[in-house]
Amino acid sequence: MSRIWVTGYRAYELGVFKDNDPKVQVIKYALKKRLIEQIEQGMDWLITGGQPGIELWAAELAVELKADYPALRLAIFVPFEGFGKNWKEANQEKLNKAKGSADFYAATFKGDYQGPFQLKGYQEFLLNHTDGALLVYDTEFEGKSTYDDQAIQTFKEQVPYPLSRIDMEDLQEYANDYQEMINEEHWNS
């Protein structure tokens, strides 16, 4: 598996409204651990979208991980060209920063938003151009990623498509690990 689609919750779905929210550090810690596992299993392209939350955090981590894994590449796909243009300025800046640091960036449809068919087409494109997915999503806590989860499950019925998931229980375990790491660093300094 070399091309992995990374997606999941939007920042607001996780109750994250500021970059310095402690939840962001835990989520990035969890994502980084799983991304390293994926890299060590052969991922050389991290493919994600431009949504604030899991997708943009994954993009940031890909850039960081390139220092230790120089073969890693980052591709960002968005469902249409005008994607994000109506967002708050801070989120537009995050998307622009991710676009600038990506090895590849493209929209799956020309022009601005025209309808839900673009979002469905975007999912189909990603499923057909990746070898598996890492989904930060828990079916007990629905969000917009429900649509990605459903699309992945339907796709898996037709072709083998490995799915790695980080759910809320996993995030709690990573939070515990992260806290232990912070405590050890505090006592060792």
HELIX and SHEET records of a PDB file:
HELIX    1   1 ALA A   11  LEU A   14  5                                   4    
HELIX    2   2 PRO A   22  GLU A   40  1                                  19    
HELIX    3   3 ILE A   54  LEU A   65  1                                  12    
HELIX    4   4 GLU A   89  SER A  101  1                                  13    
HELIX    5   5 PRO A  116  ASN A  128  1                                  13    
HELIX    6   6 SER A  145  LYS A  156  1                                  12    
HELIX    7   7 MET A  168  ASN A  188  1                                  21    
SHEET    1   A 6 PHE A 104  ALA A 107  0                                        
SHEET    2   A 6 ARG A  73  VAL A  78  1                                        
SHEET    3   A 6 TRP A  45  THR A  48  1                                        
SHEET    4   A 6 ARG A   3  GLY A   8  1                                        
SHEET    5   A 6 GLY A 132  VAL A 136  1                                        
SHEET    6   A 6 LEU A 163  ILE A 166  1                                        
END                                                                             
